[in-house]
Amino acid sequence: MNSPESAENPAPLCSAKGCRADAVWVLAWNNPKLHTPERRKTWLACEEHREHLSSFLGARGFLKDVVTLAEWESRPTSP
């Protein structure tokens, strides 16, 4: 994702239904009934949908972290 945008590697898009905006935020979450505590699923969000998607996940107790896409991409990967 750090390379220039191209047809083969487009910018990541917001996860909100019907949204085609570039993602700016990563919402890390997990459903404790389905996932181990350390597991993180992710939704991507544009500026406009960050609060709505965060509220949706937060109301269910799933939201664990909200960080910028750039910060998420710069995190070291787990083995």
MODELLER restraints for C-alpha pairs under 7 A, 6 or more apart:
rsr = mdl.restraints
at = mdl.atoms
rsr.add(forms.Gaussian(group=physical.xy_distance, feature=features.Distance(at['CA:5:A'], at['CA:11:A']), mean=6.02, stdev=0.5))
rsr.add(forms.Gaussian(group=physical.xy_distance, feature=features.Distance(at['CA:11:A'], at['CA:22:A']), mean=6.33, stdev=0.5))
rsr.add(forms.Gaussian(group=physical.xy_distance, feature=features.Distance(at['CA:12:A'], at['CA:22:A']), mean=5.91, stdev=0.5))
rsr.add(forms.Gaussian(group=physical.xy_distance, feature=features.Distance(at['CA:12:A'], at['CA:23:A']), mean=5.65, stdev=0.5))
rsr.add(forms.Gaussian(group=physical.xy_distance, feature=features.Distance(at['CA:13:A'], at['CA:20:A']), mean=5.90, stdev=0.5))
rsr.add(forms.Gaussian(group=physical.xy_distance, feature=features.Distance(at['CA:13:A'], at['CA:21:A']), mean=5.65, stdev=0.5))
rsr.add(forms.Gaussian(group=physical.xy_distance, feature=features.Distance(at['CA:13:A'], at['CA:22:A']), mean=4.51, stdev=0.5))
rsr.add(forms.Gaussian(group=physical.xy_distance, feature=features.Distance(at['CA:13:A'], at['CA:23:A']), mean=4.79, stdev=0.5))
rsr.add(forms.Gaussian(group=physical.xy_distance, feature=features.Distance(at['CA:13:A'], at['CA:44:A']), mean=6.84, stdev=0.5))
rsr.add(forms.Gaussian(group=physical.xy_distance, feature=features.Distance(at['CA:14:A'], at['CA:20:A']), mean=6.37, stdev=0.5))
rsr.add(forms.Gaussian(group=physical.xy_distance, feature=features.Distance(at['CA:14:A'], at['CA:21:A']), mean=5.77, stdev=0.5))
rsr.add(forms.Gaussian(group=physical.xy_distance, feature=features.Distance(at['CA:14:A'], at['CA:22:A']), mean=5.89, stdev=0.5))
rsr.add(forms.Gaussian(group=physical.xy_distance, feature=features.Distance(at['CA:14:A'], at['CA:23:A']), mean=4.66, stdev=0.5))
rsr.add(forms.Gaussian(group=physical.xy_distance, feature=features.Distance(at['CA:14:A'], at['CA:44:A']), mean=4.98, stdev=0.5))
rsr.add(forms.Gaussian(group=physical.xy_distance, feature=features.Distance(at['CA:14:A'], at['CA:45:A']), mean=4.36, stdev=0.5))
rsr.add(forms.Gaussian(group=physical.xy_distance, feature=features.Distance(at['CA:14:A'], at['CA:46:A']), mean=5.32, stdev=0.5))
rsr.add(forms.Gaussian(group=physical.xy_distance, feature=features.Distance(at['CA:15:A'], at['CA:43:A']), mean=5.79, stdev=0.5))
rsr.add(forms.Gaussian(group=physical.xy_distance, feature=features.Distance(at['CA:15:A'], at['CA:44:A']), mean=5.15, stdev=0.5))
rsr.add(forms.Gaussian(group=physical.xy_distance, feature=features.Distance(at['CA:15:A'], at['CA:45:A']), mean=5.86, stdev=0.5))
rsr.add(forms.Gaussian(group=physical.xy_distance, feature=features.Distance(at['CA:16:A'], at['CA:45:A']), mean=6.93, stdev=0.5))
rsr.add(forms.Gaussian(group=physical.xy_distance, feature=features.Distance(at['CA:16:A'], at['CA:49:A']), mean=6.71, stdev=0.5))
rsr.add(forms.Gaussian(group=physical.xy_distance, feature=features.Distance(at['CA:21:A'], at['CA:46:A']), mean=6.18, stdev=0.5))
rsr.add(forms.Gaussian(group=physical.xy_distance, feature=features.Distance(at['CA:22:A'], at['CA:46:A']), mean=6.00, stdev=0.5))
rsr.add(forms.Gaussian(group=physical.xy_distance, feature=features.Distance(at['CA:23:A'], at['CA:44:A']), mean=5.59, stdev=0.5))
rsr.add(forms.Gaussian(group=physical.xy_distance, feature=features.Distance(at['CA:23:A'], at['CA:45:A']), mean=4.92, stdev=0.5))
rsr.add(forms.Gaussian(group=physical.xy_distance, feature=features.Distance(at['CA:23:A'], at['CA:46:A']), mean=4.48, stdev=0.5))
rsr.add(forms.Gaussian(group=physical.xy_distance, feature=features.Distance(at['CA:24:A'], at['CA:45:A']), mean=5.97, stdev=0.5))
rsr.add(forms.Gaussian(group=physical.xy_distance, feature=features.Distance(at['CA:24:A'], at['CA:46:A']), mean=5.08, stdev=0.5))
rsr.add(forms.Gaussian(group=physical.xy_distance, feature=features.Distance(at['CA:24:A'], at['CA:47:A']), mean=6.52, stdev=0.5))
rsr.add(forms.Gaussian(group=physical.xy_distance, feature=features.Distance(at['CA:24:A'], at['CA:68:A']), mean=5.88, stdev=0.5))
rsr.add(forms.Gaussian(group=physical.xy_distance, feature=features.Distance(at['CA:24:A'], at['CA:69:A']), mean=5.35, stdev=0.5))
rsr.add(forms.Gaussian(group=physical.xy_distance, feature=features.Distance(at['CA:25:A'], at['CA:44:A']), mean=5.70, stdev=0.5))
rsr.add(forms.Gaussian(group=physical.xy_distance, feature=features.Distance(at['CA:25:A'], at['CA:45:A']), mean=4.99, stdev=0.5))
rsr.add(forms.Gaussian(group=physical.xy_distance, feature=features.Distance(at['CA:25:A'], at['CA:46:A']), mean=6.29, stdev=0.5))
rsr.add(forms.Gaussian(group=physical.xy_distance, feature=features.Distance(at['CA:25:A'], at['CA:50:A']), mean=6.90, stdev=0.5))
rsr.add(forms.Gaussian(group=physical.xy_distance, feature=features.Distance(at['CA:25:A'], at['CA:66:A']), mean=6.83, stdev=0.5))
rsr.add(forms.Gaussian(group=physical.xy_distance, feature=features.Distance(at['CA:25:A'], at['CA:67:A']), mean=5.76, stdev=0.5))
rsr.add(forms.Gaussian(group=physical.xy_distance, feature=features.Distance(at['CA:25:A'], at['CA:68:A']), mean=4.38, stdev=0.5))
rsr.add(forms.Gaussian(group=physical.xy_distance, feature=features.Distance(at['CA:25:A'], at['CA:69:A']), mean=4.93, stdev=0.5))
rsr.add(forms.Gaussian(group=physical.xy_distance, feature=features.Distance(at['CA:26:A'], at['CA:42:A']), mean=6.40, stdev=0.5))
rsr.add(forms.Gaussian(group=physical.xy_distance, feature=features.Distance(at['CA:26:A'], at['CA:43:A']), mean=5.92, stdev=0.5))
rsr.add(forms.Gaussian(group=physical.xy_distance, feature=features.Distance(at['CA:26:A'], at['CA:44:A']), mean=4.75, stdev=0.5))
rsr.add(forms.Gaussian(group=physical.xy_distance, feature=features.Distance(at['CA:26:A'], at['CA:45:A']), mean=6.32, stdev=0.5))
rsr.add(forms.Gaussian(group=physical.xy_distance, feature=features.Distance(at['CA:26:A'], at['CA:66:A']), mean=5.72, stdev=0.5))
rsr.add(forms.Gaussian(group=physical.xy_distance, feature=features.Distance(at['CA:26:A'], at['CA:67:A']), mean=5.44, stdev=0.5))
rsr.add(forms.Gaussian(group=physical.xy_distance, feature=features.Distance(at['CA:26:A'], at['CA:68:A']), mean=5.88, stdev=0.5))
rsr.add(forms.Gaussian(group=physical.xy_distance, feature=features.Distance(at['CA:26:A'], at['CA:69:A']), mean=5.47, stdev=0.5))
rsr.add(forms.Gaussian(group=physical.xy_distance, feature=features.Distance(at['CA:26:A'], at['CA:72:A']), mean=6.96, stdev=0.5))
rsr.add(forms.Gaussian(group=physical.xy_distance, feature=features.Distance(at['CA:27:A'], at['CA:42:A']), mean=5.49, stdev=0.5))
rsr.add(forms.Gaussian(group=physical.xy_distance, feature=features.Distance(at['CA:27:A'], at['CA:43:A']), mean=5.16, stdev=0.5))
rsr.add(forms.Gaussian(group=physical.xy_distance, feature=features.Distance(at['CA:27:A'], at['CA:44:A']), mean=6.16, stdev=0.5))
rsr.add(forms.Gaussian(group=physical.xy_distance, feature=features.Distance(at['CA:27:A'], at['CA:54:A']), mean=6.98, stdev=0.5))
rsr.add(forms.Gaussian(group=physical.xy_distance, feature=features.Distance(at['CA:27:A'], at['CA:65:A']), mean=5.92, stdev=0.5))
rsr.add(forms.Gaussian(group=physical.xy_distance, feature=features.Distance(at['CA:27:A'], at['CA:66:A']), mean=4.64, stdev=0.5))
rsr.add(forms.Gaussian(group=physical.xy_distance, feature=features.Distance(at['CA:27:A'], at['CA:67:A']), mean=6.80, stdev=0.5))
rsr.add(forms.Gaussian(group=physical.xy_distance, feature=features.Distance(at['CA:28:A'], at['CA:40:A']), mean=5.73, stdev=0.5))
rsr.add(forms.Gaussian(group=physical.xy_distance, feature=features.Distance(at['CA:28:A'], at['CA:41:A']), mean=5.70, stdev=0.5))
rsr.add(forms.Gaussian(group=physical.xy_distance, feature=features.Distance(at['CA:28:A'], at['CA:42:A']), mean=4.60, stdev=0.5))
rsr.add(forms.Gaussian(group=physical.xy_distance, feature=features.Distance(at['CA:28:A'], at['CA:43:A']), mean=6.68, stdev=0.5))
rsr.add(forms.Gaussian(group=physical.xy_distance, feature=features.Distance(at['CA:28:A'], at['CA:63:A']), mean=6.28, stdev=0.5))
rsr.add(forms.Gaussian(group=physical.xy_distance, feature=features.Distance(at['CA:28:A'], at['CA:64:A']), mean=5.59, stdev=0.5))
rsr.add(forms.Gaussian(group=physical.xy_distance, feature=features.Distance(at['CA:28:A'], at['CA:65:A']), mean=5.04, stdev=0.5))
rsr.add(forms.Gaussian(group=physical.xy_distance, feature=features.Distance(at['CA:28:A'], at['CA:66:A']), mean=6.23, stdev=0.5))
rsr.add(forms.Gaussian(group=physical.xy_distance, feature=features.Distance(at['CA:29:A'], at['CA:40:A']), mean=5.38, stdev=0.5))
rsr.add(forms.Gaussian(group=physical.xy_distance, feature=features.Distance(at['CA:29:A'], at['CA:41:A']), mean=5.25, stdev=0.5))
rsr.add(forms.Gaussian(group=physical.xy_distance, feature=features.Distance(at['CA:29:A'], at['CA:42:A']), mean=6.10, stdev=0.5))
rsr.add(forms.Gaussian(group=physical.xy_distance, feature=features.Distance(at['CA:29:A'], at['CA:62:A']), mean=5.21, stdev=0.5))
rsr.add(forms.Gaussian(group=physical.xy_distance, feature=features.Distance(at['CA:29:A'], at['CA:63:A']), mean=4.48, stdev=0.5))
rsr.add(forms.Gaussian(group=physical.xy_distance, feature=features.Distance(at['CA:29:A'], at['CA:64:A']), mean=4.99, stdev=0.5))
rsr.add(forms.Gaussian(group=physical.xy_distance, feature=features.Distance(at['CA:29:A'], at['CA:65:A']), mean=6.87, stdev=0.5))
rsr.add(forms.Gaussian(group=physical.xy_distance, feature=features.Distance(at['CA:30:A'], at['CA:39:A']), mean=6.49, stdev=0.5))
rsr.add(forms.Gaussian(group=physical.xy_distance, feature=features.Distance(at['CA:30:A'], at['CA:40:A']), mean=5.43, stdev=0.5))
rsr.add(forms.Gaussian(group=physical.xy_distance, feature=features.Distance(at['CA:30:A'], at['CA:41:A']), mean=5.81, stdev=0.5))
rsr.add(forms.Gaussian(group=physical.xy_distance, feature=features.Distance(at['CA:30:A'], at['CA:62:A']), mean=5.18, stdev=0.5))
rsr.add(forms.Gaussian(group=physical.xy_distance, feature=features.Distance(at['CA:30:A'], at['CA:63:A']), mean=6.81, stdev=0.5))
rsr.add(forms.Gaussian(group=physical.xy_distance, feature=features.Distance(at['CA:31:A'], at['CA:62:A']), mean=5.46, stdev=0.5))
rsr.add(forms.Gaussian(group=physical.xy_distance, feature=features.Distance(at['CA:54:A'], at['CA:63:A']), mean=6.84, stdev=0.5))
rsr.add(forms.Gaussian(group=physical.xy_distance, feature=features.Distance(at['CA:57:A'], at['CA:63:A']), mean=5.12, stdev=0.5))
